[in-house]
Amino acid sequence: MDENEFARRAGEFLKKEADEGNAAAASLLVEAMFFGLLEEADSRALPWLTKAANYGESPAQTLLGDLYLNGRAVAQDSKEAARLYRQAAESGLAAAQSRLAGLHKDGLGVAQDFGQAAHWYLMAAEQGDLEAHRALAQLYLEGLGVPQDLEKAAYCYLKAAEMGCGDSQAAIGVFYSLGQGVPQNMIAAVEWWEKAANQGHEGADSYLKSLAEANLIVERLPASPPKGRPRATPKPKAEKPARAAKTPKEPKDVPPNAPKPRAKRKKPDESVLH
């Protein structure tokens, strides 16, 4: 039996099970259609997707919400998208929580409410959702729906940066360069800008070029060996470990993995600027 025949038979089996009320089969059928394992278009998958969503399958509710939000295979309907996202979000699906937060932030399908946006982003951030951390950082930075708090903004940007978000890597670099929410540390700033620039972030690349043009970045190369008569190598002195950039502390007044203020802010280490 070749792969195409196997896929056809698997699809027929899943369709039969879905028709008989098997929610898991309906959800698997939809995933197979959308990821190209079965040769079905969005419109062909829609009935099965709707079945899975009606059975309470959170991933199916989220995927169907995506179709309504973007007008794929169905008429565009932000309100229906919000309804479906809410069902999945209340079941605890981080992706749906983050999407619902975005609708509240932008006022799509629901009334614009930054407080609700922050609430759902926090719920998603607890589960490690990258977009939730990035968006929360912006809310804390601007004081939208939450009190303005640069330390919490820095914490959220750092979490998203550690997950590989280029925009957040560039942003936390700015925070370190200015000493906003974190002790000022140009070494840390440059390291994050380099990571962002490696992903094609134009802003981070521009920061690095500006520093290089001002001769503020010195390439760290090994010292050249001395010329002339060789001498005995002196015993190296013990060196103090380089001071690492301090990580923003997790806030205490919000759920785990969300941003927290430090007990006491220390004076920025000015030595890293020279």
C-alpha positions as CSV (number, residue, x, y, z in Angstrom):
1,M,0.0,0.0,0.0
2,D,1.5,3.3,-1.1
3,E,1.4,6.5,1.0
4,N,-1.5,8.1,-1.0
5,E,-3.7,5.0,-0.6
6,F,-2.9,4.9,3.2
7,A,-3.8,8.6,3.5
8,R,-7.0,8.0,1.6
9,R,-8.0,5.1,3.9
10,A,-7.0,7.0,7.0
11,G,-9.1,9.9,5.9
12,E,-12.2,7.8,5.3
13,F,-11.8,6.2,8.7
14,L,-11.5,9.5,10.4
15,K,-14.5,10.9,8.5
16,K,-16.6,7.9,9.6
17,E,-15.5,8.3,13.2
18,A,-16.1,12.0,13.2
19,D,-19.6,11.5,11.8
20,E,-20.4,9.2,14.7
21,G,-19.4,11.9,17.2
22,N,-15.7,11.1,17.8
23,A,-14.3,14.6,18.7
24,A,-10.7,13.4,18.6
25,A,-11.2,11.9,15.1
26,A,-12.7,15.2,13.9
27,S,-9.8,17.1,15.3
28,L,-7.2,14.8,13.7
29,L,-9.0,14.9,10.4
30,V,-8.9,18.7,10.3
31,E,-5.2,18.7,11.2
32,A,-4.5,16.2,8.4
33,M,-6.3,18.4,5.9
34,F,-4.6,21.7,7.0
35,F,-1.1,20.3,7.1
36,G,-1.4,18.7,3.7
37,L,-1.6,15.0,4.7
38,L,-5.0,14.8,2.9
39,E,-5.6,16.6,-0.3
40,E,-8.5,18.8,0.9
41,A,-8.9,22.6,0.7
42,D,-10.0,24.9,3.5
43,S,-13.6,24.8,2.3
44,R,-13.6,20.9,2.3
45,A,-12.1,20.9,5.8
46,L,-14.6,23.4,7.2
47,P,-17.4,21.0,8.1
48,W,-15.0,18.7,10.0
49,L,-13.4,21.7,11.7
50,T,-16.8,23.0,12.8
51,K,-17.7,19.5,14.2
52,A,-14.5,19.4,16.2
53,A,-15.0,22.9,17.5
54,N,-18.6,22.1,18.5
55,Y,-17.3,19.0,20.3
56,G,-15.2,21.4,22.4
57,E,-11.8,20.7,20.9
58,S,-9.8,23.8,21.8
59,P,-7.3,23.6,18.9
60,A,-10.2,23.3,16.5
61,Q,-11.9,26.3,18.0
62,T,-8.7,28.3,17.7
63,L,-8.2,27.2,14.1
64,L,-11.8,28.0,13.1
65,G,-11.4,31.4,14.8
66,D,-8.4,32.0,12.6
67,L,-10.5,31.3,9.5
68,Y,-13.2,33.7,10.6
69,L,-10.7,36.4,11.6
70,N,-8.9,36.2,8.2
71,G,-11.9,35.4,6.0
72,R,-10.5,32.1,4.8
73,A,-13.1,29.6,3.6
74,V,-15.8,31.6,5.4
75,A,-17.0,35.2,5.4
76,Q,-14.7,37.4,7.6
77,D,-16.3,37.8,11.1
78,S,-14.2,39.2,13.9
79,K,-17.0,38.7,16.4
80,E,-17.3,35.0,15.7
81,A,-13.5,34.7,15.8
82,A,-13.6,36.3,19.3
83,R,-16.3,34.0,20.4
84,L,-14.3,30.9,19.3
85,Y,-11.1,32.2,20.8
86,R,-12.8,32.8,24.1
87,Q,-14.1,29.3,24.3
88,A,-10.6,27.9,23.7
89,A,-9.0,30.5,26.0
90,E,-11.3,29.6,28.9
91,S,-10.2,25.9,28.3
92,G,-6.6,27.0,29.0
93,L,-5.1,27.0,25.5
94,A,-2.3,29.6,25.4
95,A,-2.5,30.3,21.7
96,A,-6.2,31.2,22.0
97,Q,-5.6,33.3,25.1
98,S,-2.9,35.3,23.2
99,R,-5.2,35.7,20.2
100,L,-8.1,36.9,22.3
101,A,-5.8,39.3,24.1
102,G,-4.8,40.7,20.8
103,L,-8.5,41.3,19.8
104,H,-9.1,43.2,23.0
105,K,-6.0,45.2,22.5
106,D,-7.0,46.2,18.9
107,G,-10.7,46.3,19.5
108,L,-11.5,43.7,16.8
109,G,-14.8,41.8,17.4
110,V,-14.9,43.0,20.9
111,A,-14.7,46.4,22.7
112,Q,-11.2,47.7,23.0
113,D,-10.1,46.9,26.6
114,F,-6.4,47.0,27.5
115,G,-7.2,45.5,31.0
116,Q,-8.7,42.4,29.4
117,A,-5.8,42.3,26.9
118,A,-3.3,42.3,29.8
119,H,-5.3,39.6,31.7
120,W,-5.3,37.2,28.8
121,Y,-1.7,37.9,27.8
122,L,-0.7,37.2,31.4
123,M,-2.6,33.8,31.3
124,A,-0.8,32.9,28.1
125,A,2.6,34.1,29.4
126,E,2.3,31.7,32.3
127,Q,2.4,29.0,29.7
128,G,5.4,30.4,28.0
129,D,3.7,32.0,25.0
130,L,6.3,34.1,23.1
131,E,3.8,36.6,21.7
132,A,2.2,37.1,25.1
133,H,5.5,38.1,26.6
134,R,6.3,40.5,23.8
135,A,2.9,42.1,23.9
136,L,2.9,42.4,27.7
137,A,6.2,44.2,27.5
138,Q,4.6,46.8,25.3
139,L,1.6,47.2,27.7
140,Y,3.9,47.7,30.7
141,L,6.1,50.1,28.7
142,E,3.2,52.3,27.8
143,G,1.1,51.7,30.9
144,L,-1.9,50.3,28.9
145,G,-4.3,48.3,31.0
146,V,-1.6,48.0,33.7
147,P,0.5,50.5,35.7
148,Q,3.5,51.6,33.7
149,D,6.5,49.6,34.9
150,L,9.8,49.5,33.1
151,E,11.2,46.7,35.2
152,K,8.3,44.4,34.2
153,A,8.6,45.6,30.6
154,A,12.3,44.6,30.6
155,Y,11.5,41.2,32.2
156,C,8.9,40.4,29.5
157,Y,11.1,41.6,26.6
158,L,13.9,39.5,28.0
159,K,11.7,36.4,28.2
160,A,10.6,36.9,24.6
161,A,14.2,37.6,23.5
162,E,15.4,34.4,25.1
163,M,12.8,32.6,23.0
164,G,14.3,34.0,19.8
165,C,12.1,37.1,19.1
166,G,14.2,39.5,17.1
167,D,12.1,42.5,17.9
168,S,12.4,41.7,21.7
169,Q,16.1,41.1,21.4
170,A,16.5,44.6,19.9
171,A,14.3,46.1,22.6
172,I,16.0,44.5,25.6
173,G,19.3,45.8,24.0
174,V,17.9,49.3,24.2
175,F,16.8,48.8,27.8
176,Y,20.3,47.7,28.7
177,S,21.9,50.6,26.8
178,L,19.8,53.2,28.6
179,G,19.6,51.5,32.0
180,Q,15.8,51.3,31.8
181,G,14.3,48.6,34.1
182,V,17.8,47.0,34.3
183,P,21.2,48.2,35.3
184,Q,22.9,50.0,32.4
185,N,25.2,47.6,30.6
186,M,26.5,48.2,27.1
187,I,28.1,44.8,26.8
188,A,24.7,43.2,27.3
189,A,23.1,45.7,24.9
190,V,25.6,44.9,22.2
191,E,25.2,41.1,22.7
192,W,21.4,41.3,22.3
193,W,21.7,43.7,19.3
194,E,24.0,41.2,17.6
195,K,21.5,38.4,18.1
196,A,18.7,40.5,16.6
197,A,20.9,41.7,13.7
198,N,21.7,38.1,12.9
199,Q,18.0,37.6,12.4
200,G,17.9,40.5,10.0
201,H,16.6,43.2,12.4
202,E,17.4,46.5,10.7
203,G,17.1,48.6,13.9
204,A,19.6,46.4,15.8
205,D,22.0,46.5,12.8
206,S,21.7,50.3,12.7
207,Y,22.6,50.5,16.4
208,L,25.7,48.4,15.9
209,K,26.8,50.4,12.9
210,S,26.4,53.6,14.8
211,L,28.5,52.3,17.7
212,A,31.2,51.0,15.3
213,E,31.3,54.4,13.5
214,A,31.9,56.1,16.8
215,N,34.6,53.6,17.6
216,L,32.7,52.4,20.7
217,I,32.9,48.7,19.8
218,V,36.4,47.2,19.9
219,E,36.8,43.8,18.5
220,R,38.2,41.6,21.2
221,L,41.1,39.8,19.6
222,P,43.9,37.9,21.4
223,A,47.0,40.0,22.1
224,S,49.8,39.7,19.4
225,P,52.9,37.8,20.6
226,P,55.8,40.1,21.4
227,K,58.5,40.5,18.9
228,G,62.2,40.1,19.5
229,R,64.0,37.7,21.9
230,P,61.6,35.1,23.5
231,R,61.3,35.4,27.2
232,A,60.1,33.1,29.9
233,T,56.3,33.2,30.2
234,P,55.3,34.7,33.5
235,K,52.9,32.9,35.7
236,P,49.4,34.4,34.9
237,K,47.7,36.2,37.7
238,A,44.3,35.1,38.9
239,E,41.7,37.3,37.2
240,K,38.4,38.3,38.7
241,P,35.5,37.0,36.7
242,A,33.8,39.5,34.4
243,R,30.7,41.0,35.7
244,A,27.7,39.5,34.0
245,A,24.7,41.5,33.0
246,K,22.0,41.4,35.7
247,T,18.8,39.8,34.7
248,P,15.5,41.6,35.5
249,K,13.8,40.0,38.4
250,E,10.4,38.3,38.1
251,P,7.7,40.5,39.5
252,K,6.0,39.3,42.7
253,D,2.5,40.9,42.2
254,V,1.5,38.9,39.2
255,P,1.3,35.2,38.3
256,P,4.5,33.1,37.8
257,N,6.6,33.8,34.8
258,A,5.2,37.4,34.6
259,P,7.4,40.5,35.3
260,K,8.3,41.7,39.0
261,P,10.1,44.7,40.4
262,R,13.4,44.3,42.3
263,A,13.4,45.1,46.1
264,K,16.1,47.7,45.6
265,R,17.6,49.2,42.5
266,K,21.4,49.5,42.6
267,K,23.4,52.3,41.1
268,P,24.2,51.5,37.4
269,D,27.7,50.1,36.8
270,E,29.3,52.9,34.8
271,S,32.4,51.0,34.1
272,V,30.7,49.0,31.3
273,L,30.4,52.2,29.3
274,H,34.2,52.7,29.1
